[in-house]
Amino acid sequence: MTLSRTARWTTGWLFAAAWALSFPLFSTLGPHRLWGWCAAAGYLGAAAATALGRRRTALAAALLGAVAVPLLWLVLTGRGQSEVAVIERSGRLLLESGRVYVDGPAHVGEYTPYLPGMALLGVPRALLGGDGSGDGWAVRLLGDARIWCAAALFGCLWAARRLLTGGPFGGPRRGLLPVLVASPVVALPLAVSGVDLPLAGLCCLALAAAASGRPALAGAALAGACALKWTALPAVAVAVALLAACRGGRPAVRCALVAAGGTALLVLPGALLQPVELWRQVFAFPTGRAAVPTPASSPLPGHLLAELGPWGWYLTVGLLVVAGLAVALSLFARPPRTVVAAADRLALGLTLAFLLAPAGRFGYLALPVLLAVWARSVTVPGVSRVVAGSSRVGPPGGRPGGRPQARNERSGGHFA
């Protein structure tokens, strides 16, 4: 028996409520527990409103309970995961000395497992001069790194939608994006840390720019993502493959060059100032090879293998390399030609990377889910957006003015 649309949405909100309730029941982290209580109330309200046929009220309840209330409460009380303080400290160090890493870190809190670009999101707190203890509400709100992480995500998603639909709010499935924001995939990291949201937004923008035939913009977005975390590197390969398949070799090379040059411009100054610390904190620490163990220790396959000893660590790294090569070969043999196909291929690569990494968290898997759902929010079901034309034949899209023309092509969307 097929469930009605109302029944499906009601069930989805109830499932989200059950997921949120697991945090106050099982998590030992205060911010997660608070988010769980607030989000569960919001999702239950959304389920009730959906059952009564009030879909807009349902979405408002979910956004209020899962995003607005916990985010504002945690920001104004100065609570959150340690990542928030790490980003803000990096911003302060950047302004004071041009460095972003603590020299010779002695404990977990002193490690900064991000590339130098992440420090820019902590600069507002440093500029406002808040120390986190007696700050007023305006300093707490405007200086909190989570607010700027959220702004980066939403700004990139807004720009990506404009590229793909020709308008700020157009698009065939415009209601899906607010639902994504209200879902635990975005709402939880937004409220408690926000650290992966700018990376997700920049990856979406890069894929949208590549699909719409704008290699320089795609490269710039990729440079921004790669300056935040090295896990953004697979996005470069996917975006370049998408451009090569739809526009030809020159735009693909241009995108790659802009991405490489922009990343070097953002990362090299910090790397030259603190090469040892960058290696220790950005590469050794997250992979479990630093003197201080990483707290990212969810029982994923790669971590379980690495726990077996040195041979287990090398085995999981070997599997990670094999998985990366397999995805790279798939890009060469069957490059993606649509936004959905590109997002799915990137999501697949990131999922394999997170599952096989020597250290990781279940929360990292939210990024592949976000990419896959975002791609479908800017396309019609069963129809994927494809860039028409080639860089070798006239202006983009074959029309005067250089605006790329998209054509609709029936496809399964996954590995087109």
Salt bridges, closest charged atoms under 4 A:
GLU83 OE2 - ARG361 NH1 2.95
GLU88 OE1 - ARG125 NE 3.47
ASP103 OD2 - ARG99 NH1 3.89
GLU110 OE2 - HIS107 NE2 3.48
ASP135 OD2 - ARG125 NH1 2.92
ASP144 OD2 - ARG146 NH2 2.89
ASP196 OD1 - LYS229 NZ 2.70
GLU277 OE2 - ARG280 NH2 2.42
GLU307 OE2 - HIS303 NE2 3.94
ASP344 OD2 - ARG376 NH2 2.77
ASP344 OD2 - HIS414 ND1 3.03
GLU409 OE1 - ARG407 NH2 3.40
